[in-house]
Amino acid sequence: MASFLDKYRKNKSELMKKVLERVDAESNNYPKDDRFWTLTRDKEDKGEAVIRFLPDIHSDENWVKILHHSFQGPSGSWYIENSLRTIGQEDPVNNANKKLYATGNADDEAIAKKRGTKTTYISNILVVKDKNNPENEGKVFLFKYGKSIFEFISTAIKPKFDDDEAFLPFDPFEGRNFAIKIYKSDKNQQFTYEASKFLKESAIGDSDEEIEEILNQTYDITEFIADDQFKSYGELNKRFLQVWEGGTSENEYTDEEEEEEDVEEEQPRTQKKASPPPKVSKKDDDDEDDDDDLDFFK
């Protein structure tokens, strides 16, 4: 029987090819972009800053919502891709998950949940105060955030109680700065933003000219939901099969594959489907931790 070293020498080039493919899959989906701001944490794993959400003057959008998947397959390789559901199309991972939920089997549902959809939002922000990186103050950045932070925004726009004042955080004149704070909860040792809050009403500048100068620095956030940000169904399915099943030729995607009934993958068919709220707290629909997403984006 050939030794491991003999096999390694013989297949070294093939192994290198696989390593390069994995690096491409895991690193190149979200290359570093200096336009993005990240809340950094200190040695005690605490982070705090004051930011102001800004409207995008290029597209009149306040945020864009991106659905994506990031999970590890049985072989150890990763699937990290934007979901076509972001732009209203069928997605192979979502379709595969629906089949698992349809079985009603608890083990199948656990697999589908592991491969579930994660949600990220992108907005323009003005950094008002950055305790750990003061050089960022006064500058406009893009900001990726999850459902925990979006909960604050949606509650400000549509309060849960009648006596709470509604306001638009993105308004450059009558909006409010957002004191964002992150720390580890003593209860479950998971990161939380629960101490964050909107501050009092204020304008982002002292004059129309100053406000316009700030807004002119915003970026067109619709670029992140343009068609070129998404691979085709066939490309995504091929990658999915490589990660989850080894990608054999017998189970490659074909255009003749039957369409599935449009059912949310996060909702098992054995349960009653609940109407989704405009956001979630720390966990999204499929119990994925959106704070893990933020670490991943960094």
N, C-alpha and C positions, 0 to 999 in steps of 0.2 A: 504494500500500500504506500502510495506517495506521501511524503511528509508534508506538513503544513508549509514549510519553507519552499519545497518544490512547487507546490500549487501556487504559492504566493508569487514566486519568480515567473511562473508561466502565465499567470493571469494579472500581472502587475498593471499592465496598460488598461485592462478592462476595469480593474478596481479603481484606478485613477479617474477613469471616465465617469464611473458612478459617483465618486466623491465630488467631482466638478458639477455634475448634474444636481446633486443635493445642495451644494453651495449656491448654485444659480436659483434653485427653487426657494431656498430659505432666506437668501440675502437680497436678491435683486428685486423682489416684489415691492419693497418699500425702501428704496435707496435713501441715504441721508439727504435731507433738503434743508438748507440753512434758513429757509423762509419760515420754518416752524419753530415755535417756542415750546419749551418743556419746563414744567414745574420741577425743580430739582429739590432733593431732600438732603438734610444734614446728617451728621453721624448718628443722631437719635431717630433717623427715619421720619423726620418731620419736614414739611415744606409749606411755605406760605408766600403769597404774593397778592397784589391787587391788579386786576386787569379790567379792561372795558371791552365788552363785545361790540363790534362795529358792523354796520351794514356793508355789503359789497356793492359799490357804486357802479361796477361794471355789469352786473347781472341783476341787481335789485334783490338779491337773495341774502338772507341772514345766516343760513347754514345749508350744507348739503349733507345728506345721510347716505352712508356707504355700508352695505352688507358684505360680509366677508367670512371666510373660513380659515382657521388655523388649528390643525390637529396633527398628531403623530400617528403614523400607521403602524401595523404590527411589526414591520421590519425595522422600525426606528426612523425612517425617513419622514419628512414633513410635507403636508399639503398646506400651502399658504397662498390663497388666491382671493381676488374679489369675486363676489357672487353676481351672476347675471340677473338675479332678482332685483338688484339695485336699479336696473334700467328696465324692469318689467318683463324680463324674459325667463324662460325655464332654465334651471341650473341643475347639473348632474348630481351634485351632492345632495341637494334638497330632494330630488326625485328618489335617490337611493334611500334616503332617510325615511321618506314617506312609506316606502315598501316595508321597512323595518317596523315602523309604528303600526302598520296595518295588520301585522301578525298578532298584536296584542301580547307578545312575549316580553317579559320584563328585561331579559338579557338583550334582546333586540332593541328595546327602547333605550337602554343604557348606552348602547353603541351609537344610536342615532343622536342622543343627547351629547355625547362626546364630540360628534362631528357637526354639532349644531351651528346655526348662524350667529355671528357676532355683529354688533352694530357700532359704528364709529361716526361721529359728526365732525365737520370741519367748518370753522368760522374764522373771520378776521378779528384780531384783537389789538388793542393798544395796551402795552405794558406800562402801568402807572407806577408800580413799586415791585421790585424783585429783590427780596432780602439776600438771597444767595448769589445773585448775578445782577448787581446794580447797573452794569453797563447796558443792560437791556431796556432800562427805563426810558420812556418817551418814544419808543420805537414801535412800529406796526409789524405784527407777525401773523402767520397762520397758526391755528391751534386745533389739534386733534383732541377730542374728548369723548367719553362714553356716556352711557345712560344715567349714571349717577349725577353728572353735572347738568345734563340736559333736563333732568328732573327740576332743578332750580329754575332753569329758563322757562320751562312750560308752566310751572306753578306761578311764576311772576306774571306771565301773559294771561293765564287763566287760573286765578286763585281757587283753592279748595273751599274756602269759606267766603260767604257773601260780604262780610265786613272787612276783608283784606283788600287793599288797593291793588288794582291791576296796573301794570306798566310794561312798556316794551324796553327790555334791557339794551337793545341795539340802537335806540334813539340817541343821536349825538347831542341833542339839546336837553331832553328831559329823561334820559335813561339813567342808569345807576352803575357805578363801579361794582365789581364783584370781588370780594375778599375770598380768595380760594385757599383752603387749608387742607392738608392731607396728613394723616398720622395712622399709626397702627392701633386698631381697636383692642382694648384689654380683654374683651369678651372672646373674640375668635382669632386675634392676631392677624386680621386682614386689614388692608388699607381702606380708609374711609374718608369721605369728603364732608361728613355730616356737620362739621364745625364751620363750613363755608357759609357765606351770606352776602346778599346784596346790601350796599350801603345807601346813603341818602341820595336823593335826586341831584344831578349836576350835569353841566355841559362839559364836553371834552376839551373845550378851548374858551378863551376869553373873548373871542371875536369870530365873526363869520369867516374871515380870512384864515384864521388859525385852524378853525374846524375843517374848512375845505382843504387846507394843506394836509391835515392828518388823513382825511378820507381819500385823498388822491394817492395815498401810499398803499391802499388796500389792493388785494389780489383778486383776480377772477376765480372764485372757488368752483365754478361749474366745470373747470378743466378736469376735476377729479371724478366727475361722473360722465365724461365724454366717452364715446364709443371706443376710442383707442386705449382706454384704461382697462378694458375687459377683453379676455380671450374668448374665442368661439366656444360653443358648447362642445364640439368635438375635441378641441385642445384641452379643455378643462377635464373632460371625461377620461381622456387618455392619461392625464397626469394623476387623476383620482385613482384609476385602476392600477397605475404603477405604484402608488403609495399604499393602497389598501389591499390589492389582490395580486400584485406582481405584474400586471399589465400584459397578460398573455393575449395572443392574437385572437383566441376564441371569444374573448369577452370585450373586444374593442367596440367602441360606439359606432353605430351605423345610423344613417338618416331614416331608415325604416323602423327604428325603435318606436314602440307605442308611446303616445303621450299619456302622462299620469293625470289623474284628477287633481285640481289645484287645491291642495290642503296644506296648511301651515305645518312645517316639519316639527315644530316645537310642541305641537298639540297632539297627543296620542288619540287615535280614533276610539279608544276604549273609554275616553273621558269626555265630559261635556266641554265644548270649546268656549272659553271665556273671552269676552270682548277685551282687546288689549288697551291698556291705558296709554296716554300720550308718551309716557316714559316709564322707567322702572327705577328702583333704587339701585342697590349695588349689583344685583344680579339681573341679567337680562332674561328674555323669555325662556331660554334653554339652560338657565343656571350657569352660564359662562360669566366669569368675573371680568367686567369691562376694565377694571384697573390693571389686570394682567395684560390687556390689550395695550394700555398706555405704556407699560414697561416694554412690551414687544416693539412698539413703534420707536422707542428710544434706541 
